[in-house]
Amino acid sequence: MTPADSPLPTRRLRIRRSAAITGAAFVAWLTVAPLSLSLILEQPLWSPVSIVLGAVLLFAPLGISMWAWRSGVDVTTDGIAVRGVFTTREIPWKQIDGFATGNEGVQAILADQSQIKLDPLKPENLPQVLEIGGQELRDADED
């Protein structure tokens, strides 16, 4: 295989939420773990209520940590993948007409004129996103 025959390397940009959310969730878990375990084991309230409340208190910080670690935006040369805790939506570059920025962050404008919020993507990341996608940065006034 010659260098000309080798496939182009896939560039990737991963944008995730702040690691401070995971740290805060861990501190919250350390704080509520004794209370939740005592609710489950001692059952001071009506049994089912104690068990459910203890389980919710025990797993809520873990769920928040998982959300912060997993959700975000992945940008590749093929398109943009918007990741949630349990879902992923992949959007090819040919379906993206543009991007809108505002107080809510960055939204991708699709070919059918619907918008998808790209949390936690910031407007200052757009030049890098467009470079990976092989797109050009232009103002809305240049139409």
DSSP file (Angstrom, degrees, kcal/mol; ACC not computed):
  #  RESIDUE AA STRUCTURE BP1 BP2  ACC     N-H-->O    O-->H-N    N-H-->O    O-->H-N    TCO  KAPPA ALPHA  PHI   PSI    X-CA   Y-CA   Z-CA
    1    1 A M              0   0    0      0, 0.0     5,-0.0     0, 0.0     0, 0.0   0.000 360.0 360.0 360.0 126.9    0.0    0.0    0.0
    2    2 A T    >>  -     0   0    0      1,-0.1     4,-1.1     4,-0.0     3,-0.9  -0.496 360.0-107.3 -88.1 161.2    1.4    3.3   -1.0
    3    3 A P  T 34 S+     0   0    0      0, 0.0     3,-0.2     0, 0.0    -1,-0.1   0.823 121.4  56.5 -58.3 -29.6    0.9    6.5    1.0
    4    4 A A  T 34 S+     0   0    0      1,-0.2     0, 0.0     0, 0.0     0, 0.0   0.812 106.8  49.9 -71.6 -28.4   -1.4    7.8   -1.7
    5    5 A D  T <4 S+     0   0    0     -3,-0.9    -1,-0.2     2,-0.1     0, 0.0   0.666  87.6 102.7 -82.7 -16.9   -3.6    4.7   -1.3
    6    6 A S  S  < S-     0   0    0     -4,-1.1     2,-0.0    -3,-0.2    -4,-0.0  -0.398  80.4-108.1 -70.5 142.7   -3.9    4.9    2.5
    7    7 A P        -     0   0    0      0, 0.0    -1,-0.1     0, 0.0    -2,-0.1  -0.324  37.5 -98.9 -68.5 152.1   -7.1    6.3    3.9
    8    8 A L        -     0   0    0      1,-0.1     2,-0.1     3,-0.0     3,-0.0  -0.443  43.9-104.2 -67.5 140.8   -7.2    9.7    5.3
    9    9 A P        -     0   0    0      0, 0.0     2,-0.6     0, 0.0    -1,-0.1  -0.437  33.7-118.7 -67.0 140.6   -7.0    9.8    9.1
   10   10 A T        -     0   0    0     -2,-0.1     2,-0.3    -3,-0.1   122,-0.0  -0.704  25.3-147.7 -82.5 118.9  -10.4   10.5   10.7
   11   11 A R        -     0   0    0     -2,-0.6    66,-0.7   121,-0.2     2,-0.4  -0.641  18.5-170.6 -84.9 145.8  -10.2   13.7   12.7
   12   12 A R  E     -A   76   0A   0     -2,-0.3     2,-0.5    64,-0.2    64,-0.2  -0.999  18.2-167.3-142.9 139.0  -12.4   13.8   15.8
   13   13 A L  E     -A   75   0A   0     62,-2.4    62,-2.9    -2,-0.4     2,-0.5  -0.991  10.6-165.3-124.9 121.3  -13.4   16.5   18.3
   14   14 A R  E     -A   74   0A   0     -2,-0.5     2,-0.5    60,-0.2    60,-0.2  -0.932   4.1-173.3-109.7 123.9  -15.1   15.3   21.5
   15   15 A I  E     +A   73   0A   0     58,-2.9    58,-2.4    -2,-0.5     2,-0.2  -0.971  13.1 167.6-119.1 120.6  -16.9   18.0   23.6
   16   16 A R  E     -A   72   0A   0     -2,-0.5    56,-0.2    56,-0.2    53,-0.1  -0.721  38.7 -84.6-123.8 172.6  -18.2   16.9   27.0
   17   17 A R        -     0   0    0     51,-0.8    -1,-0.1    54,-0.7   102,-0.0  -0.257  63.6 -72.2 -73.3 166.7  -19.6   18.6   30.0
   18   18 A S    >>  -     0   0    0      1,-0.1     3,-1.2     2,-0.0     4,-0.6  -0.288  31.4-133.4 -63.5 141.9  -17.3   19.9   32.7
   19   19 A A  H 3> S+     0   0    0      1,-0.2     4,-2.1     2,-0.2     5,-0.1   0.660 100.9  77.3 -68.6 -15.4  -15.6   17.4   35.0
   20   20 A A  H 3> S+     0   0    0      1,-0.2     4,-2.6     2,-0.2    -1,-0.2   0.820  87.3  58.8 -64.1 -29.5  -16.6   19.5   37.9
   21   21 A I  H <> S+     0   0    0     -3,-1.2     4,-2.3     2,-0.2    -1,-0.2   0.926 106.5  46.7 -64.7 -43.4  -20.1   18.1   37.5
   22   22 A T  H  X S+     0   0    0     -4,-0.6     4,-2.1     2,-0.2    -2,-0.2   0.900 112.5  50.5 -65.0 -40.4  -18.8   14.6   38.1
   23   23 A G  H  X S+     0   0    0     -4,-2.1     4,-2.1     2,-0.2    -2,-0.2   0.914 111.4  47.5 -63.0 -42.8  -16.8   15.8   41.1
   24   24 A A  H  X S+     0   0    0     -4,-2.6     4,-2.4     1,-0.2    -2,-0.2   0.880 110.7  52.2 -66.4 -37.5  -19.8   17.5   42.6
   25   25 A A  H  X S+     0   0    0     -4,-2.3     4,-2.3     2,-0.2    -1,-0.2   0.874 108.6  51.3 -65.7 -36.2  -21.9   14.3   42.0
   26   26 A F  H  X S+     0   0    0     -4,-2.1     4,-2.4     2,-0.2    -2,-0.2   0.912 110.3  48.0 -66.4 -42.0  -19.2   12.2   43.8
   27   27 A V  H  X S+     0   0    0     -4,-2.1     4,-1.8     2,-0.2    -2,-0.2   0.903 112.0  50.4 -63.9 -40.5  -19.2   14.6   46.8
   28   28 A A  H  X S+     0   0    0     -4,-2.4     4,-2.5     2,-0.2    -2,-0.2   0.898 109.4  51.3 -63.5 -40.1  -23.0   14.4   46.8
   29   29 A W  H  X S+     0   0    0     -4,-2.3     4,-1.8     1,-0.2    -2,-0.2   0.915 109.3  49.8 -63.7 -43.1  -22.9   10.6   46.7
   30   30 A L  H  < S+     0   0    0     -4,-2.4    -1,-0.2     1,-0.2    -2,-0.2   0.851 113.0  48.9 -62.5 -33.0  -20.5   10.5   49.6
   31   31 A T  H  < S+     0   0    0     -4,-1.8     4,-0.4    -5,-0.2    -2,-0.2   0.903 118.7  35.0 -74.3 -42.6  -22.8   12.8   51.5
   32   32 A V  H  X S+     0   0    0     -4,-2.5     4,-3.0     1,-0.2     5,-0.3   0.600  94.8  86.9 -91.7 -11.0  -26.1   10.9   50.9
   33   33 A A  H  X S+     0   0    0     -4,-1.8     4,-2.6     1,-0.2     5,-0.2   0.917  90.4  46.7 -58.6 -46.6  -24.7    7.4   51.0
   34   34 A P  H  > S+     0   0    0      0, 0.0     4,-2.1     0, 0.0    -1,-0.2   0.922 115.3  46.8 -62.6 -40.7  -25.0    6.9   54.8
   35   35 A L  H  > S+     0   0    0     -4,-0.4     4,-2.2     2,-0.2    -2,-0.2   0.937 114.4  46.5 -64.4 -46.2  -28.5    8.3   54.8
   36   36 A S  H  X S+     0   0    0     -4,-3.0     4,-2.1     1,-0.2    -1,-0.2   0.899 112.8  49.2 -66.6 -39.3  -29.7    6.2   51.9
   37   37 A L  H  X S+     0   0    0     -4,-2.6     4,-2.8    -5,-0.3     5,-0.3   0.884 111.0  50.1 -66.8 -36.8  -28.1    3.0   53.3
   38   38 A S  H  X>S+     0   0    0     -4,-2.1     4,-2.4    -5,-0.2     5,-0.8   0.873 109.5  51.9 -68.7 -34.7  -29.7    3.7   56.7
   39   39 A L  H  X5S+     0   0    0     -4,-2.2     4,-0.9     3,-0.2    -2,-0.2   0.906 114.4  43.4 -63.8 -40.4  -33.1    4.2   55.0
   40   40 A I  H  <5S+     0   0    0     -4,-2.1    -2,-0.2    -5,-0.2    -1,-0.2   0.921 124.4  33.2 -71.8 -43.7  -32.7    0.9   53.1
   41   41 A L  H  <5S+     0   0    0     -4,-2.8    -3,-0.2    -5,-0.2    -2,-0.2   0.907 127.8  33.9 -83.0 -43.2  -31.4   -1.1   56.1
   42   42 A E  H  <5S-     0   0    0     -4,-2.4    -3,-0.2    -5,-0.3    -2,-0.1   0.813  83.2-157.6 -84.0 -31.2  -33.2    0.4   59.0
   43   43 A Q     << +     0   0    0     -4,-0.9     4,-0.1    -5,-0.8    -4,-0.1   0.951  19.0 173.6  50.7  63.4  -36.5    1.3   57.2
   44   44 A P        +     0   0    0      0, 0.0     2,-0.1     0, 0.0    -1,-0.1   0.774  65.3  49.3 -70.5 -25.1  -37.7    4.0   59.6
   45   45 A L  S    S-     0   0    0      1,-0.2     2,-0.1    -6,-0.2     6,-0.0  -0.332 122.6 -49.0 -96.9-175.2  -40.6    4.9   57.3
   46   46 A W    >>  -     0   0    0     -2,-0.1     4,-2.2     1,-0.1     3,-0.7  -0.404  68.5-112.3 -55.3 131.7  -43.1    2.5   55.8
   47   47 A S  H 3> S+     0   0    0      1,-0.3     4,-2.3     2,-0.2     5,-0.2   0.806 111.3  43.7 -44.4 -56.6  -40.9   -0.2   54.2
   48   48 A P  H 3> S+     0   0    0      0, 0.0     4,-2.5     0, 0.0    -1,-0.3   0.889 114.9  50.7 -61.9 -36.7  -41.5    0.3   50.5
   49   49 A V  H <> S+     0   0    0     -3,-0.7     4,-2.7     1,-0.2     5,-0.3   0.922 110.7  48.9 -66.2 -43.2  -41.1    4.1   50.9
   50   50 A S  H  X S+     0   0    0     -4,-2.2     4,-2.4     2,-0.2    -1,-0.2   0.911 113.3  46.6 -62.0 -43.4  -37.8    3.8   52.8
   51   51 A I  H  X S+     0   0    0     -4,-2.3     4,-2.3    -5,-0.2    -2,-0.2   0.932 115.3  44.9 -67.2 -45.5  -36.4    1.4   50.2
   52   52 A V  H  X S+     0   0    0     -4,-2.5     4,-2.6    -5,-0.2     5,-0.2   0.938 115.3  47.2 -65.0 -46.4  -37.4    3.5   47.2
   53   53 A L  H  X S+     0   0    0     -4,-2.7     4,-2.5    -5,-0.2    -2,-0.2   0.908 113.0  49.6 -62.1 -42.2  -36.2    6.8   48.8
   54   54 A G  H  X S+     0   0    0     -4,-2.4     4,-1.8    -5,-0.3    -1,-0.2   0.901 111.8  48.0 -63.1 -41.2  -32.9    5.2   49.8
   55   55 A A  H  X S+     0   0    0     -4,-2.3     4,-2.5     2,-0.2     5,-0.2   0.904 111.8  49.4 -67.2 -41.0  -32.3    3.8   46.4
   56   56 A V  H  X S+     0   0    0     -4,-2.6     4,-2.1     1,-0.2    -2,-0.2   0.935 112.5  47.6 -63.4 -45.7  -33.2    7.2   44.7
   57   57 A L  H  < S+     0   0    0     -4,-2.5    -1,-0.2     1,-0.2    -2,-0.2   0.849 114.7  47.5 -63.1 -33.5  -30.8    9.0   47.0
   58   58 A L  H  < S+     0   0    0     -4,-1.8     4,-0.4    -5,-0.2    -2,-0.2   0.887 120.5  34.0 -75.3 -39.6  -28.1    6.5   46.4
   59   59 A F  H  X S+     0   0    0     -4,-2.5     4,-2.3     1,-0.1    -2,-0.2   0.619  96.8  80.1 -97.8 -12.5  -28.3    6.4   42.6
   60   60 A A  H  X S+     0   0    0     -4,-2.1     4,-2.2    -5,-0.2     5,-0.2   0.939  96.3  45.9 -61.3 -48.0  -29.3   10.0   41.7
   61   61 A P  H  > S+     0   0    0      0, 0.0     4,-2.1     0, 0.0    -1,-0.2   0.867 112.4  52.2 -63.5 -32.6  -25.7   11.3   42.0
   62   62 A L  H  > S+     0   0    0     -4,-0.4     4,-2.3     2,-0.2    -2,-0.2   0.892 109.2  49.9 -67.6 -38.5  -24.4    8.3   40.0
   63   63 A G  H  X S+     0   0    0     -4,-2.3     4,-2.3     2,-0.2    -1,-0.2   0.894 110.6  49.3 -65.0 -40.6  -26.9    9.1   37.3
   64   64 A I  H  X S+     0   0    0     -4,-2.2     4,-2.4     2,-0.2    -2,-0.2   0.904 111.2  49.9 -65.0 -41.2  -25.9   12.7   37.2
   65   65 A S  H  X S+     0   0    0     -4,-2.1     4,-2.1     2,-0.2    -2,-0.2   0.906 110.9  48.9 -63.2 -42.7  -22.2   11.7   37.0
   66   66 A M  H  X S+     0   0    0     -4,-2.3     4,-2.4     2,-0.2     5,-0.3   0.894 110.6  51.4 -64.8 -39.8  -23.0    9.3   34.1
   67   67 A W  H  X S+     0   0    0     -4,-2.3     4,-2.3     1,-0.2    -2,-0.2   0.928 111.5  46.7 -61.5 -45.5  -25.0   12.0   32.3
   68   68 A A  H  < S+     0   0    0     -4,-2.4   -51,-0.8     1,-0.2    -1,-0.2   0.857 116.6  44.6 -66.9 -34.5  -22.1   14.5   32.6
   69   69 A W  H  < S+     0   0    0     -4,-2.1    -1,-0.2    -5,-0.2    -2,-0.2   0.861 122.5  33.7 -77.7 -36.3  -19.5   11.9   31.5
   70   70 A R  H  < S+     0   0    0     -4,-2.4    -3,-0.2    -5,-0.2    -2,-0.2   0.874  98.3  81.3 -92.3 -41.1  -21.5   10.4   28.5
   71   71 A S     <  +     0   0    0     -4,-2.3   -54,-0.7    -5,-0.3     2,-0.3  -0.365  61.3  83.0 -76.7 148.2  -23.5   13.3   27.0
   72   72 A G  E    S-AB  16  83A   0     11,-1.9    11,-2.9   -56,-0.2     2,-0.4  -0.990  72.5 -62.4 159.9-157.3  -22.0   15.7   24.6
   73   73 A V  E     -AB  15  82A   0    -58,-2.4   -58,-2.9    -2,-0.3     2,-0.5  -0.991  29.1-163.7-131.1 132.4  -21.0   16.2   21.0
   74   74 A D  E     -AB  14  81A   0      7,-2.7     7,-3.1    -2,-0.4     2,-0.5  -0.977   9.6-163.9-114.3 126.8  -18.6   14.3   18.8
   75   75 A V  E     +AB  13  80A   0    -62,-2.9   -62,-2.4    -2,-0.5     2,-0.2  -0.947  17.7 161.2-113.3 125.6  -17.5   15.9   15.5
   76   76 A T  E     -A   12   0A   0      3,-2.9     3,-0.2    -2,-0.5   -64,-0.2  -0.753  56.2 -95.7-129.1 178.4  -15.8   13.8   12.8
   77   77 A T  S    S+     0   0    0    -66,-0.7    16,-0.1    -2,-0.2     3,-0.1   0.696 124.2  54.4 -69.6 -17.5  -15.2   14.2    9.1
   78   78 A D  S    S-     0   0    0      1,-0.3    15,-1.4    14,-0.1     2,-0.3   0.794 122.3 -77.0 -84.4 -30.6  -18.4   12.1    8.5
   79   79 A G  E     - C   0  92A   0     13,-0.3    -3,-2.9    -3,-0.2     2,-0.4  -0.987  55.9 -53.3 164.1-159.5  -20.7   14.4   10.6
   80   80 A I  E     -BC  75  91A   0     11,-2.8    11,-3.5    -2,-0.3     2,-0.5  -0.949  35.1-158.3-118.9 133.7  -21.8   15.3   14.1
   81   81 A A  E     -BC  74  90A   0     -7,-3.1    -7,-2.7    -2,-0.4     2,-0.7  -0.960   5.0-157.1-113.2 121.5  -23.0   12.9   16.7
   82   82 A V  E     -BC  73  89A   0      7,-3.0     7,-2.6    -2,-0.5     2,-0.4  -0.878  18.0-158.6 -98.0 117.2  -25.1   14.3   19.5
   83   83 A R  E     +BC  72  88A   0    -11,-2.9   -11,-1.9    -2,-0.7     5,-0.2  -0.819  15.7 177.3-106.7 135.2  -24.8   11.9   22.5
   84   84 A G        -     0   0    0      3,-3.2     5,-0.0    -2,-0.4     0, 0.0  -0.445  52.2 -83.8-110.8-168.9  -27.2   11.6   25.4
   85   85 A V  S    S+     0   0    0     -2,-0.2     3,-0.0     1,-0.2    -2,-0.0   0.941 124.4   5.9 -65.4 -46.6  -27.0    9.2   28.3
   86   86 A F  S    S+     0   0    0     -3,-0.0     2,-0.3   -19,-0.0    -1,-0.2   0.450 124.9  61.8-117.1  -3.9  -28.7    6.3   26.4
   87   87 A T        -     0   0    0      2,-0.0    -3,-3.2     0, 0.0     2,-0.4  -0.853  51.5-164.6-127.4 158.8  -29.1    7.6   22.9
   88   88 A T  E     -C   83   0A   0     -2,-0.3     2,-0.6    -5,-0.2    -5,-0.2  -0.985   4.1-164.5-140.5 130.6  -26.9    8.9   20.0
   89   89 A R  E     -C   82   0A   0     -7,-2.6    -7,-3.0    -2,-0.4     2,-0.5  -0.965   9.9-159.0-117.1 117.6  -28.1   10.9   17.0
   90   90 A E  E     -C   81   0A   0     -2,-0.6    -9,-0.2    -9,-0.2    -2,-0.0  -0.828   5.6-169.0 -99.0 130.8  -25.7   11.0   14.1
   91   91 A I  E     -C   80   0A   0    -11,-3.5   -11,-2.8    -2,-0.5     5,-0.1  -0.960  15.3-139.7-121.7 112.6  -26.1   13.8   11.6
   92   92 A P  E >   -C   79   0A   0      0, 0.0     3,-1.6     0, 0.0     4,-0.4  -0.336  24.3-115.1 -67.8 154.2  -24.1   13.6    8.3
   93   93 A W  G >  S+     0   0    0    -15,-1.4     3,-1.4     1,-0.3   -14,-0.1   0.822 113.0  64.8 -60.2 -31.6  -22.6   16.9    7.1
   94   94 A K  G 3  S+     0   0    0      1,-0.3    -1,-0.3    16,-0.0   -15,-0.1   0.709 100.3  52.5 -68.1 -17.3  -24.8   16.8    4.0
   95   95 A Q  G <  S+     0   0    0     -3,-1.6    16,-1.8    15,-0.1     2,-0.6   0.513  91.6  89.0 -92.3  -6.0  -27.9   17.2    6.2
   96   96 A I  E <   +D  110   0B   0     -3,-1.4    14,-0.3    -4,-0.4     3,-0.1  -0.834  46.8 177.7 -99.0 120.7  -26.5   20.3    8.0
   97   97 A D  E     -     0   0B   0     12,-3.0     2,-0.3    -2,-0.6    13,-0.2   0.748  61.7 -52.0 -88.5 -27.6  -27.3   23.6    6.4
   98   98 A G  E     -D  109   0B   0     11,-1.5    11,-3.2     2,-0.0     2,-0.4  -0.984  52.5 -91.2 176.4-171.3  -25.7   25.8    9.0
   99   99 A F  E     -D  108   0B   0     -2,-0.3     2,-0.4     9,-0.2     9,-0.2  -0.972  21.6-156.4-131.5 145.1  -25.3   26.7   12.6
  100  100 A A  E     -D  107   0B   0      7,-2.8     7,-2.8    -2,-0.4     2,-0.3  -0.966  10.0-163.8-120.3 138.9  -27.1   29.3   14.7
  101  101 A T  E     +D  106   0B   0     -2,-0.4     2,-0.3     5,-0.2     5,-0.2  -0.902  25.5 125.2-120.8 152.1  -25.6   30.8   17.9
  102  102 A G  E >  S-D  105   0B   0      3,-1.7     3,-1.4    -2,-0.3    -2,-0.0  -0.912  73.7 -50.7-173.1-161.4  -27.3   32.7   20.7
  103  103 A N  T 3  S+     0   0    0     -2,-0.3     3,-0.1     1,-0.3    -2,-0.0   0.778 129.1  56.9 -65.0 -26.5  -27.8   32.8   24.4
  104  104 A E  T 3  S-     0   0    0      1,-0.3     2,-0.4    15,-0.0    -1,-0.3   0.495 114.3-114.3 -84.1  -3.7  -28.8   29.1   24.4
  105  105 A G  E <   -D  102   0B   0     -3,-1.4    -3,-1.7    12,-0.1     2,-0.4  -0.886  60.0 -18.6 110.6-140.6  -25.5   28.0   22.8
  106  106 A V  E     -D  101   0B   0     15,-0.7    12,-3.0    -2,-0.4     2,-0.4  -0.907  52.7-171.6-114.6 134.7  -25.1   26.5   19.3
  107  107 A Q  E     -DE 100 117B   0     -7,-2.8    -7,-2.8    -2,-0.4     2,-0.5  -0.965  19.8-133.5-121.8 141.8  -27.8   24.8   17.2
  108  108 A A  E     -DE  99 116B   0      8,-2.8     8,-2.0    -2,-0.4     2,-0.6  -0.816  16.6-144.3 -90.7 132.0  -27.4   22.9   14.0
  109  109 A I  E     -DE  98 115B   0    -11,-3.2   -12,-3.0    -2,-0.5   -11,-1.5  -0.879  20.0-152.0 -97.7 119.3  -29.8   23.9   11.3
  110  110 A L  E >   -D   96   0B   0      4,-2.9     3,-2.1    -2,-0.6   -14,-0.2  -0.322  30.0 -97.9 -88.8 171.6  -30.8   20.9    9.2
  111  111 A A  T 3  S+     0   0    0    -16,-1.8   -15,-0.1     1,-0.3    -1,-0.1   0.795 125.1  54.5 -60.5 -30.5  -31.9   20.6    5.6
  112  112 A D  T 3  S-     0   0    0    -17,-0.2    -1,-0.3     2,-0.1     3,-0.1   0.256 120.3-110.8 -87.6  14.3  -35.6   20.5    6.7
  113  113 A Q  S <  S+     0   0    0     -3,-2.1     2,-0.2     1,-0.3    -2,-0.1   0.539  75.4 134.4  67.5  11.9  -35.0   23.8    8.7
  114  114 A S        -     0   0    0     -5,-0.0    -4,-2.9     1,-0.0     2,-0.4  -0.532  47.9-135.1 -81.0 159.0  -35.3   22.1   12.0
  115  115 A Q  E     -E  109   0B   0     -6,-0.2     2,-0.5    -2,-0.2    -6,-0.2  -0.923  13.1-162.5-120.7 143.1  -32.8   22.9   14.7
  116  116 A I  E     -E  108   0B   0     -8,-2.0    -8,-2.8    -2,-0.4     2,-0.3  -0.991  23.2-127.5-123.7 126.0  -30.9   20.6   17.1
  117  117 A K  E     -E  107   0B   0     -2,-0.5     2,-0.8   -10,-0.2   -10,-0.2  -0.560  14.4-153.0 -73.8 131.0  -29.2   22.0   20.1
  118  118 A L    >   -     0   0    0    -12,-3.0     3,-2.2    -2,-0.3   -12,-0.3  -0.611  24.2-151.5-106.6  69.7  -25.6   21.0   20.3
  119  119 A D  T 3  S+     0   0    0     -2,-0.8  -102,-0.1     1,-0.3  -104,-0.1  -0.633  73.6  15.8 -77.7 139.3  -24.9   21.1   24.1
  120  120 A P  T 3  S+     0   0    0      0, 0.0    -1,-0.3     0, 0.0     2,-0.1  -0.712  94.5 117.5 -98.3  31.9  -22.2   21.6   25.4
  121  121 A L    <   -     0   0    0     -3,-2.2   -15,-0.7   -15,-0.2    -3,-0.1  -0.420  50.3-152.3 -65.5 134.8  -20.7   23.1   22.1
  122  122 A K    >   -     0   0    0    -17,-0.1     3,-1.9    -2,-0.1     4,-0.4  -0.750  25.0-114.0-107.0 155.1  -19.7   26.7   22.4
  123  123 A P  G >  S+     0   0    0      0, 0.0     3,-1.2     0, 0.0    -1,-0.1   0.818 115.6  62.3 -57.9 -30.4  -19.6   29.4   19.6
  124  124 A E  G 3  S+     0   0    0      1,-0.2     4,-0.3     2,-0.1    -3,-0.0   0.653  97.5  58.9 -71.9 -12.3  -15.9   29.6   20.0
  125  125 A N  G <> S+     0   0    0     -3,-1.9     4,-2.1     1,-0.2     3,-0.4   0.600  81.4  89.4 -85.6 -13.1  -15.6   25.9   19.0
  126  126 A L  H <> S+     0   0    0     -3,-1.2     4,-2.9    -4,-0.4     5,-0.3   0.863  80.8  54.2 -59.0 -42.6  -17.3   26.5   15.6
  127  127 A P  H  > S+     0   0    0      0, 0.0     4,-2.0     0, 0.0    -1,-0.2   0.914 112.4  45.3 -58.8 -39.7  -14.2   27.2   13.5
  128  128 A Q  H  > S+     0   0    0     -3,-0.4     4,-2.0    -4,-0.3    -2,-0.2   0.889 112.8  51.0 -68.4 -39.4  -12.6   24.0   14.7
  129  129 A V  H  X S+     0   0    0     -4,-2.1     4,-1.9     1,-0.2    -1,-0.2   0.929 112.2  46.3 -62.4 -46.3  -15.9   22.1   14.0
  130  130 A L  H  X>S+     0   0    0     -4,-2.9     5,-3.0     1,-0.2     4,-0.5   0.859 109.6  54.6 -67.1 -35.6  -16.1   23.5   10.5
  131  131 A E  H ><5S+     0   0    0     -4,-2.0     3,-0.9    -5,-0.3    -1,-0.2   0.917 108.6  48.1 -63.5 -43.6  -12.5   22.7    9.8
  132  132 A I  H 3<5S+     0   0    0     -4,-2.0    -2,-0.2     1,-0.2    -1,-0.2   0.893 113.6  48.0 -63.4 -39.4  -13.0   19.1   10.7
  133  133 A G  H 3<5S-     0   0    0     -4,-1.9    -1,-0.2    -5,-0.2    -2,-0.2   0.502 112.8-118.9 -80.3  -3.6  -16.1   18.9    8.6
  134  134 A G  T <<5 +     0   0    0     -3,-0.9    -3,-0.2    -4,-0.5     2,-0.2   0.798  69.3 136.1  71.1  27.7  -14.3   20.5    5.6
  135  135 A Q      < -     0   0    0     -5,-3.0     2,-0.3    -6,-0.2    -1,-0.2  -0.566  52.3-118.0-104.2 168.1  -16.8   23.4    5.7
  136  136 A E        -     0   0    0     -2,-0.2     2,-0.6    -3,-0.1    -5,-0.0  -0.828  17.1-128.7-108.3 147.1  -16.2   27.2    5.4
  137  137 A L        +     0   0    0     -2,-0.3     2,-0.3   -10,-0.0   -11,-0.0  -0.841  40.5 158.0 -93.3 122.5  -17.0   29.8    8.0
  138  138 A R        -     0   0    0     -2,-0.6     2,-0.1     5,-0.0     5,-0.0  -0.982  38.6-110.2-142.7 154.5  -19.1   32.7    6.6
  139  139 A D    >   -     0   0    0     -2,-0.3     3,-1.1     1,-0.1     0, 0.0  -0.390  27.6-116.8 -79.8 160.6  -21.4   35.3    8.1
  140  140 A A  G >  S+     0   0    0      1,-0.2     3,-0.8     2,-0.1    -1,-0.1   0.745 113.2  64.8 -66.8 -23.6  -25.2   35.3    7.6
  141  141 A D  G 3  S+     0   0    0      1,-0.2    -1,-0.2     2,-0.1    -2,-0.0   0.645  85.6  73.7 -73.7 -14.8  -24.8   38.6    5.8
  142  142 A E  G <         0   0    0     -3,-1.1    -1,-0.2     1,-0.2    -2,-0.1   0.210 360.0 360.0 -88.1  16.3  -22.7   37.0    3.0
  143  143 A D    <         0   0    0     -3,-0.8    -1,-0.2    -5,-0.0    -2,-0.1   0.497 360.0 360.0 -73.6 360.0  -25.7   35.2    1.3
